Amino acid sequence: MSRLVALAGVALAGTLLSPAPSYADPGPGGGPSPTACPASVADVADCWTGQDANGAFYAIAVPHEWNGDLVVHSHGGPDLDDPTDASRSLDDLDRWSVMAREGYAWVGSAYRRGGFGTRMAVADTESARLAFEAAFGAPGRTFAHGQSWGGDVAAKLVEVHPTTYDGVLLTNGVLAGASRGYDYRVDLRVVYQYYCSNHPRPSEPQYPLWQGLRADSTMTSTGLRARLQECTGIESAPADRTPLQQRNLDDILAVTKVPERTLSSHLSFATFTFRDIVHDRLGGRNPFSNLGVRYSGSHDDRALNRGVERFVADPGARRDLMWDSDLTGAVSIPTLDLHAIDDPTAFVEHESAYRATRAGAGTADDLVQVFTAESEHSSLSNSGYAAAMHALDTWVATGEKPTPASVAASCPAYDAVYASGCFLDPAFTPSSYDSRVNARPLGRHWPTTPAWLERVWSHVPGIGIAPWARRLRSTSGSPGGAASWSPRRRWRTPSRHRRASG
């Protein structure tokens, strides 16, 4: 009976909080303007777009039968191109149309610029929530949601704003933070170069591989894929690969544990997004290290470990990246994670890292992790999303904590509506994070950044990465940062003390 009363109250709230018909002063810093909804929600909702005072575009959907609650969405990526309109947010609304179809209002930001920046994305996501409230009033309950890198953004969002959100849903999230969450891509970058020697080629300007790509390179994604094909024959049928190509591919996959079907996209991230992080966000400083890593799984591990490039992180750069995107686990609201077991991009072992982070922070009792036998990263079954969202909603409303089994048991009812399949596996438990990603020395403790350390760092002037449009390159044009080392040569002097390589 109490649940029915609560639902009746929500329905009444939805009636009282129905959207106003029009808005004045649309545009930067103003209110949202009506826009066409994606076809997937056009029959059940009205939509608006706007731009906040920082230049971030956002999109809003309010169902015709609004339940009074709001989902605040954080998108993944990060996209490297600067957004020019709200199309990214409308695309996200289309992908997660299930939220509006289930009666939730929805708002998502496209972020003010492209490129990496978790705290920037947090600020823009919170700004979009405030824009929603300014236009439509305060919702009954507010839920954060993020997928992929957006999972890191949403998890950081509820740490930064601990009293604003009632619950958080993280789906296929990158939850190990940037300081460890990208270590396997660091490994891919150096292992690939050891076997392929074409990124860069010996005839091209050389640079330390932690840069991803030199700042002034004109390489494109197409050009990178061509080099990957040249070395591994990945786009060819196995029978059409040379013996060397097949061995290179086998060694790279075995050592890095990256799935073949996403090898190209992971190498692209370790090239172009690393360049963005290093050059555009950290002023040419190196936040990555592979010193002490023992690579294994190749046809000749001894030769690989002798020849692979090694480097150590600049402590300031590493601190700034950790401050920006690592998670403290200081979350006291209901948190539900949904993750594909065979996610080829954000490996399911990210969930082990996040559980360890929450356990280390003493907040694991507020975390429920549910796994689904799916194999895609960018989207999951609508039936599974609906089951997870309503389990979280019920938890917040009643205090009744769900279990993986209860979420799985509720899914068929939603699948009767969405017919997208129920794949939830309540018995699955992921292996430890370091079973998938090579741990660095002293790199098995979680959280990487305890809440007390984050409070200390908050007083450091200028901490973090560039939140503005583009951080200027160093005036000398040199890459700067930490020393880089290879077993074939002595320690290099930091690049700020030597001639830039171009």
C-alpha positions in Angstrom: 0.0 0.0 0.0 2.8 2.4 0.8 4.4 1.8 -2.6 1.1 2.6 -4.3 0.8 5.8 -2.3 4.3 6.7 -3.3 3.6 6.0 -7.0 0.5 8.1 -6.8 2.5 10.9 -5.4 5.0 10.6 -8.3 2.1 10.7 -10.8 0.8 13.9 -9.1 4.2 15.4 -9.2 4.4 14.7 -12.9 1.2 16.6 -13.4 2.3 19.5 -11.4 5.7 19.7 -13.0 4.5 19.6 -16.6 6.7 21.7 -18.9 5.9 25.3 -19.8 5.0 25.8 -23.4 7.7 28.3 -24.5 10.8 30.0 -23.3 12.3 33.5 -23.8 16.0 34.3 -24.4 17.2 31.0 -25.8 20.9 30.7 -26.6 24.1 30.9 -24.7 23.3 31.3 -21.0 19.6 31.5 -21.8 16.8 29.0 -21.7 16.2 26.0 -23.9 14.4 26.2 -27.2 11.9 23.6 -28.5 13.4 21.2 -31.0 12.4 18.0 -32.8 12.8 14.9 -30.7 14.6 11.8 -32.1 12.1 9.5 -33.7 12.6 6.9 -30.9 10.9 9.3 -28.4 8.9 11.6 -30.6 5.6 9.9 -29.8 6.1 10.0 -26.0 8.1 13.2 -25.2 8.8 16.8 -26.1 12.4 18.0 -26.6 14.4 21.1 -26.1 18.1 22.1 -26.7 20.1 25.0 -25.3 23.6 26.2 -24.6 24.9 27.2 -21.2 27.1 30.1 -20.2 30.3 28.1 -20.7 29.3 27.3 -24.3 28.2 23.6 -23.7 25.2 22.5 -25.7 22.6 20.3 -24.0 19.4 18.5 -24.9 16.3 17.8 -22.8 13.3 15.4 -23.1 10.2 15.6 -21.0 7.7 12.7 -21.4 4.1 13.6 -22.0 3.4 11.3 -19.0 6.3 12.4 -16.9 6.8 10.4 -13.6 8.3 13.5 -12.0 11.9 12.2 -11.9 15.0 13.2 -13.9 17.9 11.3 -15.4 21.0 13.4 -15.9 23.2 11.7 -18.5 27.0 11.9 -19.0 28.2 10.8 -22.4 31.3 8.7 -23.2 34.2 9.2 -25.5 35.9 11.6 -25.1 35.2 13.0 -28.5 38.2 14.9 -29.8 36.2 17.4 -32.1 34.7 20.4 -30.5 30.8 20.2 -30.5 29.1 22.8 -32.7 25.5 22.0 -31.7 23.5 19.7 -29.5 23.4 16.8 -32.0 25.6 14.7 -29.7 23.2 15.0 -26.9 20.2 14.2 -29.1 22.1 11.1 -30.4 22.5 10.1 -26.8 18.8 10.7 -26.1 18.0 8.4 -29.0 20.4 5.7 -27.7 18.9 5.8 -24.3 15.3 6.5 -25.4 14.3 3.8 -22.9 14.6 6.4 -20.1 12.0 8.8 -21.6 9.8 5.8 -22.6 9.8 4.7 -19.0 8.6 8.1 -17.9 11.8 9.8 -16.8 12.7 13.3 -17.9 16.2 13.4 -19.4 19.0 15.9 -19.8 22.5 15.5 -21.3 25.4 17.8 -22.1 27.6 17.7 -25.2 30.4 19.3 -23.1 31.9 22.6 -23.9 34.8 21.3 -25.9 36.2 18.1 -27.3 39.1 16.2 -25.7 39.8 14.7 -22.3 38.6 16.4 -19.1 36.5 14.5 -16.5 36.0 17.4 -14.2 35.1 19.7 -17.1 32.5 17.2 -18.1 31.2 17.0 -14.5 30.8 20.8 -14.5 29.0 20.8 -17.8 26.7 17.9 -16.8 25.8 19.7 -13.6 25.2 22.9 -15.6 22.7 20.9 -17.8 20.9 19.7 -14.7 20.6 23.3 -13.5 19.3 24.4 -16.9 16.6 21.7 -16.6 15.5 22.9 -13.2 15.5 26.5 -14.2 13.1 25.7 -17.0 10.9 22.9 -15.6 11.3 23.1 -11.8 12.9 20.7 -9.4 12.2 17.0 -10.1 11.0 14.6 -7.5 14.2 12.5 -7.6 17.4 13.0 -9.6 19.5 10.2 -11.0 22.9 10.4 -12.6 23.7 8.0 -15.5 26.9 7.5 -17.5 28.2 5.0 -20.0 31.8 4.3 -21.0 34.0 7.3 -20.1 30.7 8.8 -19.1 30.6 6.3 -16.3 33.8 7.9 -14.9 32.2 11.3 -15.4 28.9 10.2 -13.6 30.8 8.5 -10.8 32.9 11.7 -10.3 29.8 13.8 -10.6 28.2 12.2 -7.5 31.5 12.5 -5.6 31.7 16.2 -6.4 28.0 16.8 -5.7 27.3 14.4 -2.9 23.9 15.8 -1.9 22.4 16.6 -5.3 21.7 13.2 -6.7 19.5 10.5 -5.2 21.1 7.5 -7.1 23.5 6.7 -9.9 23.4 4.2 -12.7 26.8 3.3 -14.3 26.7 1.2 -17.5 29.8 -0.2 -19.2 31.8 2.3 -17.2 35.5 3.1 -17.3 35.7 2.9 -13.6 39.4 2.4 -12.9 40.2 6.1 -13.5 42.7 7.4 -16.0 45.8 6.8 -14.0 45.3 3.0 -14.2 42.3 2.7 -16.6 44.5 3.4 -19.6 47.6 1.3 -18.6 46.6 -1.4 -21.0 46.6 1.2 -23.8 50.0 2.4 -22.7 51.2 -1.3 -23.0 49.5 -1.6 -26.4 51.3 1.6 -27.7 54.8 0.2 -26.8 54.2 -3.4 -27.7 52.8 -2.4 -31.0 55.8 -0.3 -31.8 58.2 -3.1 -30.7 56.7 -5.5 -33.3 55.7 -3.1 -36.0 58.3 -0.2 -36.0 56.0 1.9 -38.1 54.4 4.3 -35.6 56.7 6.2 -36.1 58.7 4.7 -38.9 62.6 4.9 -38.5 62.6 7.5 -41.3 60.1 9.8 -39.5 60.7 12.2 -36.6 61.0 10.2 -33.4 59.2 11.0 -30.1 58.6 9.2 -26.8 55.7 6.8 -27.2 53.9 8.2 -24.1 53.0 11.2 -26.2 50.7 8.9 -28.4 51.6 11.1 -31.4 53.8 14.1 -31.8 51.9 17.4 -31.5 52.3 18.5 -35.1 51.7 15.2 -36.8 49.2 15.1 -39.7 48.4 11.4 -39.3 44.8 10.5 -39.7 42.7 7.6 -38.4 42.8 6.2 -41.9 46.6 6.4 -42.0 46.9 4.7 -38.7 44.7 1.8 -39.8 46.8 1.4 -42.9 49.9 1.0 -40.7 48.1 -1.5 -38.5 47.1 -3.5 -41.6 50.7 -3.3 -43.0 52.1 -4.8 -39.8 49.4 -7.3 -38.9 47.1 -7.9 -41.9 44.2 -7.5 -39.5 41.8 -6.5 -42.2 42.7 -9.5 -44.4 41.5 -13.0 -44.1 43.9 -15.1 -42.0 44.8 -17.1 -45.2 45.9 -13.9 -46.9 48.3 -12.7 -44.1 52.0 -13.3 -44.3 53.5 -15.5 -41.6 55.1 -12.4 -40.1 51.8 -10.4 -40.1 50.1 -13.3 -38.3 52.8 -13.7 -35.7 52.8 -9.9 -35.1 49.1 -9.9 -34.6 49.1 -13.0 -32.4 51.9 -11.5 -30.2 50.2 -8.1 -29.8 46.9 -9.6 -28.9 48.3 -12.2 -26.5 50.5 -9.7 -24.6 48.0 -6.9 -24.3 44.8 -9.0 -24.0 43.0 -6.6 -26.3 40.3 -8.2 -28.5 41.1 -8.4 -32.1 37.8 -6.7 -33.1 38.7 -3.6 -31.1 42.5 -3.5 -31.6 42.2 -0.7 -34.1 40.1 1.5 -31.9 42.3 0.9 -28.8 45.4 1.8 -30.8 43.6 4.9 -32.1 42.9 6.0 -28.5 46.5 5.3 -27.5 47.5 7.6 -30.4 45.1 10.5 -30.8 43.6 10.7 -27.3 47.0 10.2 -25.7 48.2 13.2 -27.8 45.2 15.2 -26.5 45.9 14.3 -22.9 49.7 15.0 -23.1 49.9 18.0 -25.4 46.5 19.7 -25.0 45.7 19.0 -21.4 49.1 18.5 -19.6 51.3 20.9 -21.4 53.6 18.2 -22.8 54.1 16.4 -19.5 54.0 12.6 -19.2 51.4 11.0 -16.9 52.1 7.4 -17.9 54.6 4.7 -16.8 55.5 1.2 -17.8 58.6 0.8 -15.7 58.7 -2.5 -13.9 56.1 -4.1 -16.1 56.9 -7.7 -17.2 55.3 -8.4 -20.5 54.3 -12.0 -21.3 52.5 -14.2 -23.7 54.6 -13.6 -26.8 56.7 -16.0 -28.8 59.8 -14.5 -27.2 59.1 -12.6 -23.9 62.7 -12.2 -23.1 63.4 -10.3 -26.4 60.2 -8.2 -26.0 61.1 -7.1 -22.4 64.6 -6.2 -23.5 63.5 -4.2 -26.5 60.2 -2.5 -25.6 60.4 1.2 -24.8 60.2 2.1 -21.1 59.4 5.4 -19.4 58.4 6.9 -16.0 55.7 9.4 -15.4 56.2 13.0 -14.5 54.9 13.2 -10.9 53.0 16.4 -11.4 51.4 15.2 -14.6 50.3 12.0 -13.0 48.9 13.9 -10.0 47.0 16.2 -12.3 45.5 13.4 -14.2 44.5 11.5 -11.0 42.9 14.6 -9.6 40.9 15.0 -12.8 39.5 11.6 -13.2 40.4 9.0 -10.6 37.6 8.0 -8.2 37.7 8.2 -4.4 34.7 6.0 -3.8 33.2 8.5 -1.4 29.6 7.9 -2.6 26.8 7.5 0.0 23.9 7.1 -2.4 22.5 4.0 -4.0 24.8 3.0 -6.9 23.9 0.3 -9.5 26.4 -0.8 -12.2 25.4 -2.7 -15.3 28.3 -4.1 -17.4 28.6 -6.4 -20.4 30.7 -9.4 -19.6 32.4 -9.4 -23.0 32.7 -5.6 -23.3 35.6 -5.3 -25.7 36.4 -1.6 -24.8 35.9 -1.0 -21.1 36.8 -4.5 -19.9 34.4 -5.9 -17.3 37.4 -6.0 -14.9 36.8 -2.3 -14.5 34.0 -3.3 -12.1 36.5 -5.1 -9.9 38.5 -1.9 -9.7 35.4 0.1 -8.8 34.3 -2.5 -6.2 37.8 -2.4 -4.6 37.6 1.4 -4.7 34.3 1.5 -2.9 35.4 -1.1 -0.4 38.6 0.9 0.3 36.4 4.0 0.9 34.0 2.0 3.1 31.0 2.6 0.8 30.6 -0.9 -0.8 27.3 -1.5 0.9 25.8 1.2 -1.3 26.9 -0.6 -4.5 25.2 -3.3 -6.5 26.9 -4.7 -9.6 24.9 -6.5 -12.3 26.4 -8.3 -15.3 25.0 -9.1 -18.7 26.1 -11.7 -21.2 26.4 -9.1 -24.0 29.4 -8.3 -26.1 29.0 -4.7 -27.1 30.3 -1.5 -25.4 28.3 1.4 -26.7 24.8 0.2 -26.0 23.0 -2.6 -24.2 19.6 -4.2 -24.3 16.8 -1.7 -23.5 15.1 -4.4 -21.4 18.2 -4.6 -19.3 18.5 -0.8 -19.0 14.8 -0.6 -17.9 15.2 -3.4 -15.3 18.4 -1.8 -13.9 16.9 1.7 -13.8 13.7 0.6 -12.0 15.7 -1.5 -9.5 17.7 1.7 -8.7 14.5 3.8 -8.5 12.8 1.3 -6.1 16.0 1.2 -4.0 16.0 5.0 -3.7 12.2 5.2 -3.0 11.9 2.4 -0.5 15.4 1.5 0.8 15.0 -2.0 -0.6 18.4 -2.9 -2.0 18.2 -5.0 -5.1 20.3 -8.0 -5.9 21.7 -9.2 -9.2 19.1 -12.0 -9.0 16.2 -9.7 -8.4 17.2 -7.4 -11.3 17.5 -10.4 -13.6 14.1 -11.7 -12.4 12.4 -8.4 -13.2 13.8 -8.1 -16.8 11.3 -10.3 -18.6 8.5 -7.9 -17.7 10.3 -5.1 -19.5 11.3 -7.4 -22.4 7.6 -7.9 -23.0 7.6 -4.2 -23.9 11.0 -3.7 -25.6 11.7 -7.2 -27.0 15.4 -6.5 -26.9 16.4 -9.5 -24.8 17.3 -10.3 -21.2 20.9 -11.4 -20.8 21.5 -10.7 -17.1 23.8 -13.2 -15.4 23.4 -12.9 -11.6 26.1 -15.6 -10.9 28.9 -13.8 -12.8 31.8 -12.3 -10.8 34.6 -10.6 -12.7 38.3 -11.3 -12.1 40.6 -8.8 -10.5 41.6 -5.8 -12.5 45.3 -6.8 -12.5 44.3 -10.1 -14.0 43.6 -8.2 -17.2 45.9 -5.2 -17.0 49.5 -5.3 -16.0 49.8 -3.7 -12.6 52.6 -1.2 -12.1 54.8 -1.4 -9.0 52.6 -0.6 -5.9 49.7 -0.5 -8.3 47.2 -2.9 -6.6 45.8 -0.6 -3.9 42.3 1.0 -4.3 41.2 3.7 -4.3 44.1 5.3 -6.2 43.1 8.6 -4.8 41.6 8.5 -1.3 39.2 11.2 -0.3 41.6 12.7 2.2 44.3 13.0 -0.5 41.8 14.6 -2.9 41.0 17.2 -0.2 44.8 17.9 0.2 45.2 18.3 -3.5 42.3 20.6 -3.8 44.5 23.3 -2.2 47.2 23.0 -4.8 47.1 26.1 -7.1 46.4 25.2 -10.7 45.9 21.5 -10.1 44.2 19.5 -12.8 44.1 19.6 -16.6 43.1 22.3 -19.0 39.4 22.9 -18.7 39.3 25.6 -21.4 39.2 25.3 -25.1 42.8 24.3 -25.8 45.8 24.5 -23.5 48.7 26.2 -25.3 51.6 24.0 -26.2 54.9 24.8 -24.4 56.6 27.8 -25.9 59.7 25.9 -26.9 57.7 23.3 -28.9 59.4 20.5 -27.1 57.5 17.6 -25.6 58.7 18.1 -22.1 58.0 15.8 -19.2 59.5 12.8 -17.7 62.6 10.9 -18.7 62.2 8.0 -21.1 64.3 4.9 -21.1 65.0 1.8 -23.2 67.2 -1.1 -22.3 69.1 -0.3 -25.5 70.3 3.0 -24.2 71.0 5.0 -21.1 68.5 7.3 -19.4 67.6 10.1 -21.7 67.7 13.6 -20.3 64.2 15.1 -20.1 63.2 16.4 -23.5 62.9 20.0 -22.3 66.7 19.9 -22.1 67.3 18.6 -25.5 66.3 19.5 -29.0 62.6 18.8 -29.9 62.1 15.9 -32.3 59.4 17.6 -34.3 
